[in-house]
């Protein structure tokens, strides 16, 4: 084992010398990709095996990642990367299948809703068919089932059901012996994602109590209310998992607190919708925001049109830079989240991870930078 | 230098910004496909060259292998490395094509290049004393610099620089002339020297130790082929770069004229300080489109394969503002570089006499 390890290390060192890159294995990718995109070494390729239409605007994509992918735990998410009009876009989605499916058949599923105006989700729905290959990241996230088994309440809304599906499938496979309740909020009954799968789970898995609530089918919206929670036996002894739109999450948190549920028993996971497209007019926008400099573990906030470079320098950081006018790209670095506005073009960036020029990027709301 | 009022400069900046914005708005799959195609060509040429080289004891194979490897280095340095490091493809968000992390196949480290070329040369283009690329502190190419008897031999120095171009470029940041004049100390340059040894050593190890050793019985052939391929790249890239700024009519500037300059003034300096040469599609590819040096200097971070497409528009802007657009055939431009190196090697009085004589 040790010998093999040294051998790999030596090979990696040699590769770095020969190909001038930290991921020498990826040097041949441009040629390998021509043979088969599944041979690529630079990222983890995954092929679409099947596409299932769940609701009019939601599809489940069955993926087969290459064997070197490290797997996941139920409730975790992954970044996927796709090239949209020449630009590599990366987005985070929850896995909706169980780790057992990956272990037994080498498959995972992503259940993705088409977001109005969303660049990537629309592209995925329009362009991703059987046989297409996309890039996969390793799984992350701590929206995990309690071990050992413990009573659980899931409150999910819309496509927030995806990590819960992974949990439920896993609970069945592991014979999770504790009461499980799912309150699933959908707009109308047409919008139920994985309706048949949920029905099958309910009949197969005795511990599960399922109630699906349509919010928009009566004259008055039917949101989560105290009675829904009071109807859950032993609420205070449960671990509670929330995943859904902002409004539902806030309401659930508030009502749970009123029922006396402790904060540490509530687990929520991210659920984001695409940021609305903003007008490019600099003057009309609220500029500035909280900036998180990740590598230096520093926070700063700004108002007005201070650039990220100026904000960094004002906080005592010395990021590499050059011309300070957007020419030389000395200061380009990675933005891991948040939106910035380009001072020269007035254009608003996407919300995801990408490269930005610090000297001409103005924060637009909270931003995280890898500096 | 052509004088324009601040208003005219502002108009010039607007005209050029429009060209730039049009390209930026149109960036997409076509540009991504272009650079990926060039990268595939590079990989195929490098793999081909390395695989053929050990069979170089057959003379035609030696020639093919050397050309294949030499071309691969030229394409990687000029069209991929140089352009990627300018941030021309940062918008693709592809980590292997990112300006700040790309490492190219030459002795100069990418970090050093980004400081001396992207920042110093592209910001202070042709300002005597501030743009150290102007003559590489080795050649006298304008009368802003006082003549010295050592300049007589500068054509010989030019040939040496071209032959060892990758090493000249990699030692550029050492600023040897400032160490010699005691302006800075060698000790200040230790971090740079460490970086130089690491990267230069890596390149020398690869081409002159590793590949010859793994093909031991034919090591001398592989060594000779690798040396020739590097020489081929050195001569070509040096020639292309000299044609970009040292042609007869490329202008130089004084630092005091460029203090607190506007974007329009910067644009004007880039337009008048650079020169193009014409040629086939392949010439442009192999020169990393630095044959469109003017377009490159005005828009260093637009994908280079776009320069031919916007050249007409840039020329129209030049005509509108009465600014010269320095272009000509490769032969003509290179001849004027050689002439410039030769004439400025002479004492001013002799040079004046020679150049004022009617042809």
Boltz contact constraints between the chains, C-beta under 6 A:
constraints:
  - contact:
      token1: [A, 17]
      token2: [B, 202]
      max_distance: 6.0
  - contact:
      token1: [A, 17]
      token2: [B, 206]
      max_distance: 6.0
  - contact:
      token1: [A, 18]
      token2: [B, 206]
      max_distance: 6.0
  - contact:
      token1: [A, 20]
      token2: [B, 103]
      max_distance: 6.0
  - contact:
      token1: [A, 20]
      token2: [B, 105]
      max_distance: 6.0
  - contact:
      token1: [A, 30]
      token2: [B, 39]
      max_distance: 6.0
  - contact:
      token1: [A, 30]
      token2: [B, 40]
      max_distance: 6.0
  - contact:
      token1: [A, 30]
      token2: [B, 43]
      max_distance: 6.0
  - contact:
      token1: [A, 31]
      token2: [B, 43]
      max_distance: 6.0
  - contact:
      token1: [A, 85]
      token2: [B, 28]
      max_distance: 6.0
  - contact:
      token1: [A, 85]
      token2: [B, 29]
      max_distance: 6.0
  - contact:
      token1: [A, 86]
      token2: [B, 28]
      max_distance: 6.0
  - contact:
      token1: [A, 86]
      token2: [B, 29]
      max_distance: 6.0
  - contact:
      token1: [A, 86]
      token2: [B, 31]
      max_distance: 6.0
  - contact:
      token1: [A, 86]
      token2: [B, 32]
      max_distance: 6.0
  - contact:
      token1: [A, 86]
      token2: [B, 92]
      max_distance: 6.0
  - contact:
      token1: [A, 87]
      token2: [B, 92]
      max_distance: 6.0
  - contact:
      token1: [A, 87]
      token2: [B, 93]
      max_distance: 6.0
  - contact:
      token1: [A, 88]
      token2: [B, 93]
      max_distance: 6.0
  - contact:
      token1: [A, 88]
      token2: [B, 94]
      max_distance: 6.0
  - contact:
      token1: [A, 322]
      token2: [B, 119]
      max_distance: 6.0
  - contact:
      token1: [A, 323]
      token2: [B, 123]
      max_distance: 6.0
  - contact:
      token1: [A, 328]
      token2: [B, 118]
      max_distance: 6.0
  - contact:
      token1: [A, 328]
      token2: [B, 119]
      max_distance: 6.0
  - contact:
      token1: [A, 328]
      token2: [B, 122]
      max_distance: 6.0
  - contact:
      token1: [A, 329]
      token2: [B, 87]
      max_distance: 6.0
  - contact:
      token1: [A, 329]
      token2: [B, 99]
      max_distance: 6.0
  - contact:
      token1: [A, 330]
      token2: [B, 114]
      max_distance: 6.0
  - contact:
      token1: [A, 330]
      token2: [B, 119]
      max_distance: 6.0
  - contact:
      token1: [A, 332]
      token2: [B, 90]
      max_distance: 6.0
  - contact:
      token1: [A, 332]
      token2: [B, 99]
      max_distance: 6.0
  - contact:
      token1: [A, 332]
      token2: [B, 100]
      max_distance: 6.0
  - contact:
      token1: [A, 354]
      token2: [B, 93]
      max_distance: 6.0
  - contact:
      token1: [A, 355]
      token2: [B, 90]
      max_distance: 6.0
  - contact:
      token1: [A, 355]
      token2: [B, 98]
      max_distance: 6.0
